Amino acid sequence: MSFTKEQFPSLHRFSLEQYYELGEFGLLDRRTELLDGVIIDMEPISPWHANIGDILSRIFNEGARGRFRVRVQYPINLGQMSQPQPDLVLYRPGMWRGQHPGAADISLLIEISESTLAFDLGEKLTLYRANGIQEYWVVDFNAKQVHCFIAPAYKRRTSNESISPMAWPDIRIDLRELFA
């Protein structure tokens, strides 16, 4: 994420430790995420956004069978300067009491985009790719399609019919049903 001085003349970056301290002091009164040291306000979740998240969560939970866990709108750890809160993450099973899953633990990360498409396909794509996220989907609610990026090339593949995660090809999502 790069900003010019003209865009943000007094930009201050925060570490993960400072971010948590701000939360403990009650200074973060909205849903936020930390991206490259910058605290970003998160958009409210609309009913359609929540419905798509619920459907995807149900499909993946049914298909997990102990192979992975499903995390919905909780933080992931991408180092000392970034802790995004993606809409949905498939990650390896285990105990996560002392830390959030990191890139090496994640097989699929999904953002549901209703009003944040440019951000999800720009800054977030750059962040996830740079941190080694293996597969990243952007559910484009308005265009009724999914943009899929797979490491290492991260070449965009767009689908509006059906899609399966690279790591779990037996799980198929019918996008026509998802967007109905």
N, C-alpha and C positions, 0 to 999 in steps of 0.2 A: 504494500500500500504506500504510494508516494503522494505527497502533497507539496505544493509550492508554497513559498513564504507568502505570496500574495493571497493565496486561498486561506491560509491559516497562520496569520502573523504571530499568534501567541500559543501555538500548539505545545502541549506538554504530554509526554509519554509516561505511562505508568507501568511498573512491573506487576506481575501477578500478585506478589505480596502486598504492594501498595493498593491494588484494586480491591483485595479482600479487606484491607484496613478501612478503605472508604466505605465499604458496605457495612462493616462493624460499627462505624461511627454514624451510620444512618444517612450518609450523604448521597446514596444511590437510591432514589425513591421511585424509579421505574425499572422495567426489565431492561437489562443492559448486557452487553458482551464486550470482551476485551479483544481487539484485533490489532496486532502489531503495536501494542502499547497505547492504543487509542480507545477510549470508552465510547461505545456506540449505543444509542438508544434503539431498542428493538420495536418494530411495528406491532400494534395490537393484532391479535389473531381473530380473523373473521370466522363466522360459522362455516363457510365453504372450506377455508384453510384447515380448520379443526376437523371437518368431516374427512377430507382427503388424508390427513394425518392419522385419523382413527382407522380408516380402511386399510392403509398401508401397514399400520401397526398390527392390526388383526391378521392380515395375510402373512406377514413375516413371523409373528408369534406362532401361528399355526404351523408354519414350515420349519421352524427352528429345530425342533426335536433334539435339543441339547447341543446342537452344533454351534450356535451363536446366541447372543442375547440381543434384545431390542431396547434401545434407549430413545425416549421421546422428549425432546426439548430440555435436555440436561447438558451441562458443559462437557467439553472434551479438552484434553490438555495438549496444546501445541507449543510447549516451551514456556519460558518465563515472561513472554510478552503477549501471548495470545491464548484466550480461552473462549472460543465461540460456543454458541448454544444452538447447534443445528436442529432442524425439525425432527430428524430421525437418524439413528446410527445403528448399524449392525456391528457387533464387536464380540471378541472372544469371551467365553464364559470364564468366570473366576470371581474372586473376592475383590471388591473395589472400595473398601472402606477408607483407605489412606490416600487415594488418588483417583482422578478421572481417567478413563481410557485415553491413550495417545494414538498417534497415527499408526504405529506398528500393530495395534490391537484391533483396528477398524477394518472391516472388509467392505463396507458401503456406508456412505454419508449422503443424506438427502436434505435439500432445502426445498420448501414449498414456496413458490414465488407468485404472489398476487400483485404486489405493488413494488417489489424490490428486485425485479429481473436484472436490471443493469448492474446492480450491486452484487447479486449472486453470480452473474456471469463475468464480472470484472474482478473486484477486490477479493471476494471470497474464493473464486476459482483460483486466483493467483496464490492466495494463502494456502489453500488445501493442496494444490499441486506442489508448492515449495516445501511443504511439510511431509510429503510422501503419502497422502491419502490415496489408496489404491483405486477406488472407484467413487465418483461423485455424480449424483443426479440432481438436476434442477427441474422440479415439476413446475412447468409453465402453465399455471392455471388459466390465464387468459387465452393462450393459443391452443390449449388442450393437447399438450405434447410434453415429452420429457427429453431434456438434453442430457446426454450421458457422456462422461469423460472417464477414460480408463488409463492408469499409469502404464508405462512411462510417457507415452506420446501425448496423452490427454487430448487427442483429436476428437472434436465434437461429433457425436452421432445423435441424430434426433429421431424420435419414434412417436407415432400417434396411434399405434395399434396394440402392440404388446411388448413387454420388456422383462428381462430376467437379470438378476445380479450375476456378474462374472463368476464369483466364488460359489454361488448357489443356483446353478442353471435349472434345477428342478422346480424352482419357485417362479411361476409365471404370473405377471400382472397384466390383466386385460385393461388397457388404457381407456377403451371406449366405455367400459363399465365404471372405471374409476371416475371419469369425467361426466357420467350420465346425470 
